[in-house]
Amino acid sequence: MPAFTDVDWRVRGFDGTAWGPWSSDDGRGLCGFVYDTEQPAKPSVSSPEYPDDQESWHDGVGSCGTFTVDSSSDDTVSYVSAGDPSV
């Protein structure tokens, strides 16, 4: 598939008796994404509790912290954490 190709689809459910509406009904448009072969830039990650000061030790066992994740790539929409699902 060529880079920057639009991939679109629509779906609808069937419960064995009746079909639901198409996902694109009522002007909602198609589901989709753009296939991009270029890897985005690595995000920057910062934390007031765990600063990037490689000279100091920061004990983290049992201690919560907050982290800010930011990207310099203009096509990065979001990040998903594999940690606590409530975050």
PDB file of N, CA, C and O in Angstrom:
ATOM      1  N   MET A   1       0.849  -1.174   0.000  1.00  0.00           N
ATOM      2  CA  MET A   1       0.000   0.000   0.000  1.00  0.00           C
ATOM      3  C   MET A   1       0.894   1.236   0.000  1.00  0.00           C
ATOM      4  O   MET A   1       1.821   1.320   0.806  1.00  0.00           O
ATOM      5  N   PRO A   2       0.641   2.176  -0.868  1.00  0.00           N
ATOM      6  CA  PRO A   2       1.464   3.388  -0.911  1.00  0.00           C
ATOM      7  C   PRO A   2       1.291   4.229   0.357  1.00  0.00           C
ATOM      8  O   PRO A   2       0.230   4.230   0.981  1.00  0.00           O
ATOM      9  N   ALA A   3       2.347   4.934   0.716  1.00  0.00           N
ATOM     10  CA  ALA A   3       2.297   5.821   1.883  1.00  0.00           C
ATOM     11  C   ALA A   3       1.234   6.896   1.687  1.00  0.00           C
ATOM     12  O   ALA A   3       0.958   7.317   0.564  1.00  0.00           O
ATOM     13  N   PHE A   4       0.652   7.325   2.778  1.00  0.00           N
ATOM     14  CA  PHE A   4      -0.356   8.390   2.832  1.00  0.00           C
ATOM     15  C   PHE A   4      -1.620   8.042   2.056  1.00  0.00           C
ATOM     16  O   PHE A   4      -2.252   8.908   1.450  1.00  0.00           O
ATOM     17  N   THR A   5      -1.981   6.752   2.084  1.00  0.00           N
ATOM     18  CA  THR A   5      -3.212   6.279   1.468  1.00  0.00           C
ATOM     19  C   THR A   5      -4.342   6.385   2.486  1.00  0.00           C
ATOM     20  O   THR A   5      -4.186   5.967   3.633  1.00  0.00           O
ATOM     21  N   ASP A   6      -5.479   6.940   2.072  1.00  0.00           N
ATOM     22  CA  ASP A   6      -6.662   6.970   2.936  1.00  0.00           C
ATOM     23  C   ASP A   6      -7.282   5.577   2.984  1.00  0.00           C
ATOM     24  O   ASP A   6      -7.521   4.962   1.945  1.00  0.00           O
ATOM     25  N   VAL A   7      -7.541   5.083   4.186  1.00  0.00           N
ATOM     26  CA  VAL A   7      -8.207   3.799   4.384  1.00  0.00           C
ATOM     27  C   VAL A   7      -9.529   4.102   5.085  1.00  0.00           C
ATOM     28  O   VAL A   7      -9.529   4.574   6.222  1.00  0.00           O
ATOM     29  N   ASP A   8     -10.637   3.839   4.431  1.00  0.00           N
ATOM     30  CA  ASP A   8     -11.959   4.163   4.964  1.00  0.00           C
ATOM     31  C   ASP A   8     -12.854   2.934   4.962  1.00  0.00           C
ATOM     32  O   ASP A   8     -12.683   2.033   4.140  1.00  0.00           O
ATOM     33  N   TRP A   9     -13.806   2.900   5.880  1.00  0.00           N
ATOM     34  CA  TRP A   9     -14.785   1.820   5.920  1.00  0.00           C
ATOM     35  C   TRP A   9     -16.017   2.292   6.673  1.00  0.00           C
ATOM     36  O   TRP A   9     -16.016   3.325   7.342  1.00  0.00           O
ATOM     37  N   ARG A  10     -17.050   1.503   6.538  1.00  0.00           N
ATOM     38  CA  ARG A  10     -18.262   1.711   7.324  1.00  0.00           C
ATOM     39  C   ARG A  10     -18.743   0.341   7.784  1.00  0.00           C
ATOM     40  O   ARG A  10     -18.474  -0.668   7.132  1.00  0.00           O
ATOM     41  N   VAL A  11     -19.439   0.310   8.882  1.00  0.00           N
ATOM     42  CA  VAL A  11     -19.900  -0.956   9.455  1.00  0.00           C
ATOM     43  C   VAL A  11     -21.325  -0.801   9.972  1.00  0.00           C
ATOM     44  O   VAL A  11     -21.834   0.305  10.152  1.00  0.00           O
ATOM     45  N   ARG A  12     -21.954  -1.964  10.205  1.00  0.00           N
ATOM     46  CA  ARG A  12     -23.236  -1.978  10.883  1.00  0.00           C
ATOM     47  C   ARG A  12     -23.383  -3.328  11.570  1.00  0.00           C
ATOM     48  O   ARG A  12     -22.801  -4.325  11.141  1.00  0.00           O
ATOM     49  N   GLY A  13     -24.151  -3.347  12.619  1.00  0.00           N
ATOM     50  CA  GLY A  13     -24.315  -4.563  13.400  1.00  0.00           C
ATOM     51  C   GLY A  13     -25.536  -5.367  12.991  1.00  0.00           C
ATOM     52  O   GLY A  13     -26.493  -4.848  12.417  1.00  0.00           O
ATOM     53  N   PHE A  14     -25.468  -6.672  13.312  1.00  0.00           N
ATOM     54  CA  PHE A  14     -26.585  -7.579  13.041  1.00  0.00           C
ATOM     55  C   PHE A  14     -26.736  -8.486  14.246  1.00  0.00           C
ATOM     56  O   PHE A  14     -25.777  -9.151  14.639  1.00  0.00           O
ATOM     57  N   ASP A  15     -27.917  -8.527  14.840  1.00  0.00           N
ATOM     58  CA  ASP A  15     -28.132  -9.333  16.042  1.00  0.00           C
ATOM     59  C   ASP A  15     -28.799 -10.676  15.751  1.00  0.00           C
ATOM     60  O   ASP A  15     -29.303 -11.333  16.661  1.00  0.00           O
ATOM     61  N   GLY A  16     -28.800 -11.077  14.492  1.00  0.00           N
ATOM     62  CA  GLY A  16     -29.438 -12.322  14.104  1.00  0.00           C
ATOM     63  C   GLY A  16     -30.866 -12.135  13.639  1.00  0.00           C
ATOM     64  O   GLY A  16     -31.457 -13.035  13.042  1.00  0.00           O
ATOM     65  N   THR A  17     -31.415 -10.972  13.910  1.00  0.00           N
ATOM     66  CA  THR A  17     -32.788 -10.674  13.502  1.00  0.00           C
ATOM     67  C   THR A  17     -32.856  -9.436  12.616  1.00  0.00           C
ATOM     68  O   THR A  17     -33.491  -9.442  11.561  1.00  0.00           O
ATOM     69  N   ALA A  18     -32.195  -8.382  13.061  1.00  0.00           N
ATOM     70  CA  ALA A  18     -32.287  -7.105  12.339  1.00  0.00           C
ATOM     71  C   ALA A  18     -30.910  -6.467  12.217  1.00  0.00           C
ATOM     72  O   ALA A  18     -30.032  -6.660  13.058  1.00  0.00           O
ATOM     73  N   TRP A  19     -30.751  -5.707  11.149  1.00  0.00           N
ATOM     74  CA  TRP A  19     -29.527  -4.945  10.938  1.00  0.00           C
ATOM     75  C   TRP A  19     -29.660  -3.565  11.574  1.00  0.00           C
ATOM     76  O   TRP A  19     -30.727  -2.955  11.514  1.00  0.00           O
ATOM     77  N   GLY A  20     -28.594  -3.076  12.174  1.00  0.00           N
ATOM     78  CA  GLY A  20     -28.558  -1.714  12.682  1.00  0.00           C
ATOM     79  C   GLY A  20     -28.202  -0.754  11.564  1.00  0.00           C
ATOM     80  O   GLY A  20     -27.967  -1.180  10.433  1.00  0.00           O
ATOM     81  N   PRO A  21     -28.158   0.540  11.865  1.00  0.00           N
ATOM     82  CA  PRO A  21     -27.805   1.524  10.840  1.00  0.00           C
ATOM     83  C   PRO A  21     -26.313   1.453  10.493  1.00  0.00           C
ATOM     84  O   PRO A  21     -25.501   0.961  11.276  1.00  0.00           O
ATOM     85  N   TRP A  22     -25.982   1.944   9.328  1.00  0.00           N
ATOM     86  CA  TRP A  22     -24.583   2.050   8.945  1.00  0.00           C
ATOM     87  C   TRP A  22     -23.901   3.095   9.826  1.00  0.00           C
ATOM     88  O   TRP A  22     -24.524   4.073  10.239  1.00  0.00           O
ATOM     89  N   SER A  23     -22.630   2.881  10.106  1.00  0.00           N
ATOM     90  CA  SER A  23     -21.879   3.833  10.931  1.00  0.00           C
ATOM     91  C   SER A  23     -21.777   5.206  10.268  1.00  0.00           C
ATOM     92  O   SER A  23     -21.504   6.199  10.942  1.00  0.00           O
ATOM     93  N   SER A  24     -21.989   5.268   8.979  1.00  0.00           N
ATOM     94  CA  SER A  24     -21.907   6.541   8.254  1.00  0.00           C
ATOM     95  C   SER A  24     -23.258   7.236   8.103  1.00  0.00           C
ATOM     96  O   SER A  24     -23.328   8.315   7.516  1.00  0.00           O
ATOM     97  N   ASP A  25     -24.334   6.635   8.622  1.00  0.00           N
ATOM     98  CA  ASP A  25     -25.656   7.258   8.510  1.00  0.00           C
ATOM     99  C   ASP A  25     -25.719   8.575   9.280  1.00  0.00           C
ATOM    100  O   ASP A  25     -24.904   8.824  10.168  1.00  0.00           O
ATOM    101  N   ASP A  26     -26.665   9.390   8.941  1.00  0.00           N
ATOM    102  CA  ASP A  26     -26.921  10.679   9.604  1.00  0.00           C
ATOM    103  C   ASP A  26     -25.735  11.633   9.523  1.00  0.00           C
ATOM    104  O   ASP A  26     -25.517  12.430  10.435  1.00  0.00           O
ATOM    105  N   GLY A  27     -24.973  11.558   8.445  1.00  0.00           N
ATOM    106  CA  GLY A  27     -23.882  12.502   8.222  1.00  0.00           C
ATOM    107  C   GLY A  27     -22.657  12.291   9.089  1.00  0.00           C
ATOM    108  O   GLY A  27     -21.827  13.192   9.204  1.00  0.00           O
ATOM    109  N   ARG A  28     -22.522  11.112   9.706  1.00  0.00           N
ATOM    110  CA  ARG A  28     -21.369  10.864  10.586  1.00  0.00           C
ATOM    111  C   ARG A  28     -20.096  10.585   9.808  1.00  0.00           C
ATOM    112  O   ARG A  28     -19.012  10.631  10.388  1.00  0.00           O
ATOM    113  N   GLY A  29     -20.185  10.302   8.531  1.00  0.00           N
ATOM    114  CA  GLY A  29     -19.002  10.056   7.724  1.00  0.00           C
ATOM    115  C   GLY A  29     -18.455   8.651   7.912  1.00  0.00           C
ATOM    116  O   GLY A  29     -18.998   7.853   8.676  1.00  0.00           O
ATOM    117  N   LEU A  30     -17.379   8.366   7.207  1.00  0.00           N
ATOM    118  CA  LEU A  30     -16.761   7.054   7.256  1.00  0.00           C
ATOM    119  C   LEU A  30     -15.766   6.961   8.408  1.00  0.00           C
ATOM    120  O   LEU A  30     -15.234   7.974   8.862  1.00  0.00           O
ATOM    121  N   CYS A  31     -15.520   5.749   8.873  1.00  0.00           N
ATOM    122  CA  CYS A  31     -14.427   5.488   9.799  1.00  0.00           C
ATOM    123  C   CYS A  31     -13.164   5.438   8.943  1.00  0.00           C
ATOM    124  O   CYS A  31     -13.231   5.076   7.768  1.00  0.00           O
ATOM    125  N   GLY A  32     -12.031   5.792   9.507  1.00  0.00           N
ATOM    126  CA  GLY A  32     -10.840   5.700   8.676  1.00  0.00           C
ATOM    127  C   GLY A  32      -9.584   6.233   9.315  1.00  0.00           C
ATOM    128  O   GLY A  32      -9.591   6.768  10.423  1.00  0.00           O
ATOM    129  N   PHE A  33      -8.508   6.068   8.579  1.00  0.00           N
ATOM    130  CA  PHE A  33      -7.202   6.588   8.970  1.00  0.00           C
ATOM    131  C   PHE A  33      -6.375   6.770   7.704  1.00  0.00           C
ATOM    132  O   PHE A  33      -6.770   6.325   6.626  1.00  0.00           O
ATOM    133  N   VAL A  34      -5.232   7.423   7.840  1.00  0.00           N
ATOM    134  CA  VAL A  34      -4.297   7.575   6.737  1.00  0.00           C
ATOM    135  C   VAL A  34      -3.109   6.671   7.028  1.00  0.00           C
ATOM    136  O   VAL A  34      -2.470   6.795   8.073  1.00  0.00           O
ATOM    137  N   TYR A  35      -2.813   5.762   6.106  1.00  0.00           N
ATOM    138  CA  TYR A  35      -1.676   4.862   6.240  1.00  0.00           C
ATOM    139  C   TYR A  35      -0.402   5.677   6.041  1.00  0.00           C
ATOM    140  O   TYR A  35      -0.185   6.255   4.976  1.00  0.00           O
ATOM    141  N   ASP A  36       0.425   5.717   7.062  1.00  0.00           N
ATOM    142  CA  ASP A  36       1.629   6.538   7.064  1.00  0.00           C
ATOM    143  C   ASP A  36       2.823   5.639   7.346  1.00  0.00           C
ATOM    144  O   ASP A  36       2.857   4.969   8.378  1.00  0.00           O
ATOM    145  N   THR A  37       3.791   5.613   6.458  1.00  0.00           N
ATOM    146  CA  THR A  37       4.958   4.747   6.624  1.00  0.00           C
ATOM    147  C   THR A  37       6.089   5.413   7.404  1.00  0.00           C
ATOM    148  O   THR A  37       7.088   4.766   7.716  1.00  0.00           O
ATOM    149  N   GLU A  38       5.941   6.692   7.719  1.00  0.00           N
ATOM    150  CA  GLU A  38       6.990   7.408   8.442  1.00  0.00           C
ATOM    151  C   GLU A  38       6.758   7.332   9.942  1.00  0.00           C
ATOM    152  O   GLU A  38       5.653   7.581  10.423  1.00  0.00           O
ATOM    153  N   GLN A  39       7.802   6.987  10.673  1.00  0.00           N
ATOM    154  CA  GLN A  39       7.717   6.911  12.130  1.00  0.00           C
ATOM    155  C   GLN A  39       7.734   8.330  12.693  1.00  0.00           C
ATOM    156  O   GLN A  39       8.567   9.143  12.292  1.00  0.00           O
ATOM    157  N   PRO A  40       6.811   8.641  13.630  1.00  0.00           N
ATOM    158  CA  PRO A  40       6.828   9.985  14.222  1.00  0.00           C
ATOM    159  C   PRO A  40       8.061  10.158  15.115  1.00  0.00           C
ATOM    160  O   PRO A  40       8.692   9.183  15.524  1.00  0.00           O
ATOM    161  N   ALA A  41       8.381  11.392  15.400  1.00  0.00           N
ATOM    162  CA  ALA A  41       9.490  11.683  16.307  1.00  0.00           C
ATOM    163  C   ALA A  41       9.182  11.115  17.687  1.00  0.00           C
ATOM    164  O   ALA A  41       8.018  11.013  18.075  1.00  0.00           O
ATOM    165  N   LYS A  42      10.218  10.749  18.422  1.00  0.00           N
ATOM    166  CA  LYS A  42      10.008  10.233  19.772  1.00  0.00           C
ATOM    167  C   LYS A  42       9.422  11.337  20.644  1.00  0.00           C
ATOM    168  O   LYS A  42       9.790  12.503  20.502  1.00  0.00           O
ATOM    169  N   PRO A  43       8.502  10.972  21.555  1.00  0.00           N
ATOM    170  CA  PRO A  43       7.913  11.996  22.423  1.00  0.00           C
ATOM    171  C   PRO A  43       8.897  12.425  23.498  1.00  0.00           C
ATOM    172  O   PRO A  43       9.840  11.706  23.827  1.00  0.00           O
ATOM    173  N   SER A  44       8.657  13.610  24.036  1.00  0.00           N
ATOM    174  CA  SER A  44       9.401  14.036  25.222  1.00  0.00           C
ATOM    175  C   SER A  44       8.543  13.677  26.429  1.00  0.00           C
ATOM    176  O   SER A  44       7.325  13.851  26.410  1.00  0.00           O
ATOM    177  N   VAL A  45       9.184  13.180  27.471  1.00  0.00           N
ATOM    178  CA  VAL A  45       8.487  12.780  28.688  1.00  0.00           C
ATOM    179  C   VAL A  45       9.139  13.519  29.845  1.00  0.00           C
ATOM    180  O   VAL A  45      10.360  13.484  29.999  1.00  0.00           O
ATOM    181  N   SER A  46       8.322  14.193  30.666  1.00  0.00           N
ATOM    182  CA  SER A  46       8.864  14.905  31.821  1.00  0.00           C
ATOM    183  C   SER A  46       7.999  14.637  33.041  1.00  0.00           C
ATOM    184  O   SER A  46       6.830  14.269  32.925  1.00  0.00           O
ATOM    185  N   SER A  47       8.597  14.831  34.217  1.00  0.00           N
ATOM    186  CA  SER A  47       7.894  14.590  35.469  1.00  0.00           C
ATOM    187  C   SER A  47       8.525  15.437  36.568  1.00  0.00           C
ATOM    188  O   SER A  47       9.746  15.441  36.721  1.00  0.00           O
ATOM    189  N   PRO A  48       7.697  16.159  37.340  1.00  0.00           N
ATOM    190  CA  PRO A  48       8.273  16.911  38.461  1.00  0.00           C
ATOM    191  C   PRO A  48       8.793  15.982  39.566  1.00  0.00           C
ATOM    192  O   PRO A  48       9.741  16.330  40.269  1.00  0.00           O
ATOM    193  N   GLU A  49       8.182  14.810  39.720  1.00  0.00           N
ATOM    194  CA  GLU A  49       8.610  13.873  40.762  1.00  0.00           C
ATOM    195  C   GLU A  49       9.831  13.055  40.335  1.00  0.00           C
ATOM    196  O   GLU A  49      10.614  12.615  41.177  1.00  0.00           O
ATOM    197  N   TYR A  50       9.986  12.856  39.039  1.00  0.00           N
ATOM    198  CA  TYR A  50      11.078  12.046  38.502  1.00  0.00           C
ATOM    199  C   TYR A  50      11.780  12.819  37.391  1.00  0.00           C
ATOM    200  O   TYR A  50      11.643  12.476  36.217  1.00  0.00           O
ATOM    201  N   PRO A  51      12.534  13.865  37.752  1.00  0.00           N
ATOM    202  CA  PRO A  51      13.184  14.681  36.726  1.00  0.00           C
ATOM    203  C   PRO A  51      14.282  13.902  36.000  1.00  0.00           C
ATOM    204  O   PRO A  51      14.811  12.915  36.511  1.00  0.00           O
ATOM    205  N   ASP A  52      14.604  14.368  34.810  1.00  0.00           N
ATOM    206  CA  ASP A  52      15.643  13.734  33.997  1.00  0.00           C
ATOM    207  C   ASP A  52      17.007  14.285  34.401  1.00  0.00           C
ATOM    208  O   ASP A  52      17.684  14.954  33.620  1.00  0.00           O
ATOM    209  N   ASP A  53      17.387  13.992  35.626  1.00  0.00           N
ATOM    210  CA  ASP A  53      18.708  14.396  36.135  1.00  0.00           C
ATOM    211  C   ASP A  53      19.496  13.131  36.440  1.00  0.00           C
ATOM    212  O   ASP A  53      19.521  12.667  37.580  1.00  0.00           O
ATOM    213  N   GLN A  54      20.111  12.599  35.465  1.00  0.00           N
ATOM    214  CA  GLN A  54      20.725  11.280  35.532  1.00  0.00           C
ATOM    215  C   GLN A  54      21.783  11.149  36.622  1.00  0.00           C
ATOM    216  O   GLN A  54      22.293  10.052  36.850  1.00  0.00           O
ATOM    217  N   GLU A  55      22.119  12.228  37.291  1.00  0.00           N
ATOM    218  CA  GLU A  55      23.116  12.186  38.353  1.00  0.00           C
ATOM    219  C   GLU A  55      22.505  11.809  39.704  1.00  0.00           C
ATOM    220  O   GLU A  55      23.239  11.463  40.630  1.00  0.00           O
ATOM    221  N   SER A  56      21.172  11.870  39.835  1.00  0.00           N
ATOM    222  CA  SER A  56      20.524  11.642  41.131  1.00  0.00           C
ATOM    223  C   SER A  56      19.656  10.392  41.090  1.00  0.00           C
ATOM    224  O   SER A  56      19.103  10.047  40.046  1.00  0.00           O
ATOM    225  N   TRP A  57      19.539   9.715  42.230  1.00  0.00           N
ATOM    226  CA  TRP A  57      18.696   8.538  42.391  1.00  0.00           C
ATOM    227  C   TRP A  57      17.324   8.992  42.868  1.00  0.00           C
ATOM    228  O   TRP A  57      17.233   9.832  43.763  1.00  0.00           O
ATOM    229  N   HIS A  58      16.243   8.449  42.283  1.00  0.00           N
ATOM    230  CA  HIS A  58      14.875   8.759  42.683  1.00  0.00           C
ATOM    231  C   HIS A  58      14.150   7.459  42.946  1.00  0.00           C
ATOM    232  O   HIS A  58      13.813   6.727  42.015  1.00  0.00           O
ATOM    233  N   ASP A  59      13.907   7.169  44.220  1.00  0.00           N
ATOM    234  CA  ASP A  59      13.170   5.965  44.581  1.00  0.00           C
ATOM    235  C   ASP A  59      11.726   6.122  44.124  1.00  0.00           C
ATOM    236  O   ASP A  59      11.097   7.142  44.405  1.00  0.00           O
ATOM    237  N   GLY A  60      11.195   5.127  43.425  1.00  0.00           N
ATOM    238  CA  GLY A  60       9.846   5.245  42.911  1.00  0.00           C
ATOM    239  C   GLY A  60       8.916   4.147  43.364  1.00  0.00           C
ATOM    240  O   GLY A  60       7.722   4.205  43.074  1.00  0.00           O
ATOM    241  N   VAL A  61       9.420   3.139  44.071  1.00  0.00           N
ATOM    242  CA  VAL A  61       8.583   2.016  44.482  1.00  0.00           C
ATOM    243  C   VAL A  61       7.523   2.508  45.462  1.00  0.00           C
ATOM    244  O   VAL A  61       7.846   3.049  46.519  1.00  0.00           O
ATOM    245  N   GLY A  62       6.257   2.315  45.100  1.00  0.00           N
ATOM    246  CA  GLY A  62       5.143   2.723  45.945  1.00  0.00           C
ATOM    247  C   GLY A  62       4.843   4.206  45.931  1.00  0.00           C
ATOM    248  O   GLY A  62       3.958   4.658  46.658  1.00  0.00           O
ATOM    249  N   SER A  63       5.554   4.977  45.125  1.00  0.00           N
ATOM    250  CA  SER A  63       5.344   6.420  45.048  1.00  0.00           C
ATOM    251  C   SER A  63       4.729   6.784  43.701  1.00  0.00           C
ATOM    252  O   SER A  63       5.256   6.433  42.646  1.00  0.00           O
ATOM    253  N   CYS A  64       3.620   7.485  43.758  1.00  0.00           N
ATOM    254  CA  CYS A  64       2.967   7.926  42.521  1.00  0.00           C
ATOM    255  C   CYS A  64       3.716   9.102  41.930  1.00  0.00           C
ATOM    256  O   CYS A  64       4.406   9.832  42.642  1.00  0.00           O
ATOM    257  N   GLY A  65       3.584   9.277  40.673  1.00  0.00           N
ATOM    258  CA  GLY A  65       4.175  10.413  39.992  1.00  0.00           C
ATOM    259  C   GLY A  65       3.292  10.835  38.837  1.00  0.00           C
ATOM    260  O   GLY A  65       2.437  10.078  38.380  1.00  0.00           O
ATOM    261  N   THR A  66       3.509  12.043  38.377  1.00  0.00           N
ATOM    262  CA  THR A  66       2.785  12.530  37.203  1.00  0.00           C
ATOM    263  C   THR A  66       3.791  12.714  36.075  1.00  0.00           C
ATOM    264  O   THR A  66       4.950  13.060  36.304  1.00  0.00           O
ATOM    265  N   PHE A  67       3.329  12.478  34.864  1.00  0.00           N
ATOM    266  CA  PHE A  67       4.196  12.574  33.705  1.00  0.00           C
ATOM    267  C   PHE A  67       3.478  13.342  32.604  1.00  0.00           C
ATOM    268  O   PHE A  67       2.269  13.203  32.416  1.00  0.00           O
ATOM    269  N   THR A  68       4.231  14.144  31.892  1.00  0.00           N
ATOM    270  CA  THR A  68       3.720  14.855  30.731  1.00  0.00           C
ATOM    271  C   THR A  68       4.408  14.274  29.501  1.00  0.00           C
ATOM    272  O   THR A  68       5.635  14.203  29.431  1.00  0.00           O
ATOM    273  N   VAL A  69       3.592  13.860  28.534  1.00  0.00           N
ATOM    274  CA  VAL A  69       4.105  13.304  27.288  1.00  0.00           C
ATOM    275  C   VAL A  69       3.716  14.268  26.182  1.00  0.00           C
ATOM    276  O   VAL A  69       2.546  14.623  26.037  1.00  0.00           O
ATOM    277  N   ASP A  70       4.702  14.688  25.404  1.00  0.00           N
ATOM    278  CA  ASP A  70       4.437  15.652  24.341  1.00  0.00           C
ATOM    279  C   ASP A  70       5.186  15.214  23.086  1.00  0.00           C
ATOM    280  O   ASP A  70       6.204  14.525  23.167  1.00  0.00           O
ATOM    281  N   SER A  71       4.682  15.612  21.949  1.00  0.00           N
ATOM    282  CA  SER A  71       5.300  15.232  20.682  1.00  0.00           C
ATOM    283  C   SER A  71       5.568  16.455  19.836  1.00  0.00           C
ATOM    284  O   SER A  71       4.788  17.408  19.824  1.00  0.00           O
ATOM    285  N   SER A  72       6.685  16.413  19.128  1.00  0.00           N
ATOM    286  CA  SER A  72       6.976  17.477  18.169  1.00  0.00           C
ATOM    287  C   SER A  72       6.437  17.125  16.788  1.00  0.00           C
ATOM    288  O   SER A  72       6.521  17.939  15.868  1.00  0.00           O
ATOM    289  N   SER A  73       5.882  15.917  16.629  1.00  0.00           N
ATOM    290  CA  SER A  73       5.288  15.504  15.354  1.00  0.00           C
ATOM    291  C   SER A  73       3.876  16.060  15.247  1.00  0.00           C
ATOM    292  O   SER A  73       3.063  15.873  16.152  1.00  0.00           O
ATOM    293  N   ASP A  74       3.586  16.734  14.157  1.00  0.00           N
ATOM    294  CA  ASP A  74       2.258  17.328  14.017  1.00  0.00           C
ATOM    295  C   ASP A  74       1.183  16.307  13.667  1.00  0.00           C
ATOM    296  O   ASP A  74      -0.003  16.636  13.686  1.00  0.00           O
ATOM    297  N   ASP A  75       1.573  15.067  13.345  1.00  0.00           N
ATOM    298  CA  ASP A  75       0.560  14.068  13.017  1.00  0.00           C
ATOM    299  C   ASP A  75       0.334  13.056  14.143  1.00  0.00           C
ATOM    300  O   ASP A  75      -0.324  12.039  13.928  1.00  0.00           O
ATOM    301  N   THR A  76       0.869  13.320  15.335  1.00  0.00           N
ATOM    302  CA  THR A  76       0.605  12.459  16.480  1.00  0.00           C
ATOM    303  C   THR A  76      -0.668  12.951  17.155  1.00  0.00           C
ATOM    304  O   THR A  76      -0.757  14.106  17.570  1.00  0.00           O
ATOM    305  N   VAL A  77      -1.650  12.063  17.261  1.00  0.00           N
ATOM    306  CA  VAL A  77      -2.942  12.441  17.819  1.00  0.00           C
ATOM    307  C   VAL A  77      -3.005  12.187  19.319  1.00  0.00           C
ATOM    308  O   VAL A  77      -3.496  13.031  20.069  1.00  0.00           O
ATOM    309  N   SER A  78      -2.506  11.018  19.771  1.00  0.00           N
ATOM    310  CA  SER A  78      -2.578  10.687  21.183  1.00  0.00           C
ATOM    311  C   SER A  78      -1.605   9.567  21.516  1.00  0.00           C
ATOM    312  O   SER A  78      -1.033   8.930  20.631  1.00  0.00           O
ATOM    313  N   TYR A  79      -1.432   9.342  22.808  1.00  0.00           N
ATOM    314  CA  TYR A  79      -0.628   8.238  23.311  1.00  0.00           C
ATOM    315  C   TYR A  79      -1.508   7.405  24.223  1.00  0.00           C
ATOM    316  O   TYR A  79      -2.427   7.926  24.855  1.00  0.00           O
ATOM    317  N   VAL A  80      -1.229   6.116  24.290  1.00  0.00           N
ATOM    318  CA  VAL A  80      -1.958   5.216  25.160  1.00  0.00           C
ATOM    319  C   VAL A  80      -0.975   4.615  26.148  1.00  0.00           C
ATOM    320  O   VAL A  80       0.070   4.092  25.761  1.00  0.00           O
ATOM    321  N   SER A  81      -1.320   4.696  27.428  1.00  0.00           N
ATOM    322  CA  SER A  81      -0.452   4.141  28.469  1.00  0.00           C
ATOM    323  C   SER A  81      -0.820   2.681  28.720  1.00  0.00           C
ATOM    324  O   SER A  81      -1.999   2.329  28.775  1.00  0.00           O
ATOM    325  N   ALA A  82       0.188   1.846  28.871  1.00  0.00           N
ATOM    326  CA  ALA A  82      -0.057   0.444  29.191  1.00  0.00           C
ATOM    327  C   ALA A  82      -0.163   0.249  30.696  1.00  0.00           C
ATOM    328  O   ALA A  82      -0.296  -0.880  31.168  1.00  0.00           O
ATOM    329  N   GLY A  83      -0.105   1.330  31.444  1.00  0.00           N
ATOM    330  CA  GLY A  83      -0.186   1.253  32.906  1.00  0.00           C
ATOM    331  C   GLY A  83      -1.618   1.285  33.395  1.00  0.00           C
ATOM    332  O   GLY A  83      -2.476   0.584  32.859  1.00  0.00           O
ATOM    333  N   ASP A  84      -1.877   2.078  34.388  1.00  0.00           N
ATOM    334  CA  ASP A  84      -3.193   2.187  35.019  1.00  0.00           C
ATOM    335  C   ASP A  84      -4.230   2.648  34.001  1.00  0.00           C
ATOM    336  O   ASP A  84      -4.080   3.726  33.426  1.00  0.00           O
ATOM    337  N   PRO A  85      -5.287   1.851  33.763  1.00  0.00           N
ATOM    338  CA  PRO A  85      -6.288   2.223  32.754  1.00  0.00           C
ATOM    339  C   PRO A  85      -7.115   3.435  33.131  1.00  0.00           C
ATOM    340  O   PRO A  85      -7.828   3.967  32.279  1.00  0.00           O
ATOM    341  N   SER A  86      -7.050   3.898  34.381  1.00  0.00           N
ATOM    342  CA  SER A  86      -7.835   5.080  34.769  1.00  0.00           C
ATOM    343  C   SER A  86      -7.134   6.362  34.360  1.00  0.00           C
ATOM    344  O   SER A  86      -7.699   7.445  34.512  1.00  0.00           O
ATOM    345  N   VAL A  87      -5.906   6.264  33.839  1.00  0.00           N
ATOM    346  CA  VAL A  87      -5.137   7.440  33.457  1.00  0.00           C
ATOM    347  C   VAL A  87      -5.519   7.881  32.071  1.00  0.00           C
ATOM    348  O   VAL A  87      -4.978   8.864  31.565  1.00  0.00           O
TER     349      VAL A  87
END
